Amino acid sequence: MTKTQDYAEKTKAHIDQIAGEIEKLQARTDKVMEELRAEYDRKLREISDEYDRKLQDLHGSEQDMGKKIEKIRIAGSGAFEEMKAGADLAIADMKNAAARAKDKFKEV
């Protein structure tokens, strides 16, 4: 074998070794990316479910307030003050729940 052929074979062996290392790195990168995508999807579903629950709670509170408002409309004067106090508390609770939900949405 000539020096040129010997050198070419050694160089090819080095290139093949480096190519093998690149393939291993690519496989590890692909695995990590797959795991990250799965974690991202899981976390996204978790956050989405949480926000859906919070929004449903807010809609439920809104409906409850509508019922209380209707009761206030038909209540006699004696019951009015008691119902008004309850409605005021419910409104404050709704505002706080909406503010907390809004703050949570800002975090994401």
Secondary structure, DSSP 8 states (H G I E B T S, - for coil): --HHHHHHHHHHHHHHHHHHHHHHHHHHHHHHHHHHHHHHHHHHHHHHHHHHHHHHHHHHHHHHHHHHHHHHHH--HHHHHHHHHHHHHHHHHHHHHHHHHHHHHHH-
